[in-house]
Amino acid sequence: MPVDFEELLTAVEAVSSGGGYGEHEAFVCRQTGKIYWRFDDSDLNEFDEELPDDIEDEEKYILIPNRNTLDLGKPLVLRFARECLPND
């Protein structure tokens, strides 16, 4: 399933910009690569579209994680350096 990289990056950034975990959600359809959005913020509801009834089905859709879930950043770099470059 091809997914547009820029659209996926936008989705990760949007999901990560929410004030709390799960405030903004995005899902990728495994078959089509289409990204579906769900926002709790009423100001962003104009971007909401009708979600498929089975959007929670992990066999069909992948929930896009926010960047904190991925544990990216300085701790990851330091952990990598400790494990892979212990003498440097």
Secondary structure, DSSP 8 states (H G I E B T S, - for coil): ----HHHHHHHHHHHHTSSSTTSEEEEEETTT--EEEEES-GGGGGG-----TTTT-TTTEEE---TTTTT-SHHHHHHHHHHH-TT-
